Amino acid sequence: MANAKSAGLVLGEPDGMTEQFLGLLWGDLMTGLLLQVANRPSAGVIARRASDATTAFQQLYPEPS
């Protein structure tokens, strides 16, 4: 995020933005995996989660004009 901010691709505080993105990406999956109440996601599910997290992140932090 710091590199993206330096390049003018995003505005905002890099540490907070990273935390927000990881929250969108992981949701409650990590807790479920740690408690062994969730199964390991397939490659397709991982790809969908990454795409969904990226879409939501871009809505929260639109590209600067």
C-alpha positions, 0 to 999 in steps of 0.5 A: 500500500505504501508503494501504491500511495507513493505512486499516486494510485491510492490516498489514505494511510497504508497500514490502515488500508492494508488492515481493511483489505485483509479484513475484507479478504479473510472475513471470518475464515481464519477464525473458522480454520483455527477453530477447525469448524471451516474447511480449507477453501478451494482455489476457486473460492480463494480466487472469488474471495480475492476478487470480491475483496478487491472490488470492495476495497476499490469502492472504499478507496477509489482511484484519485482523480 
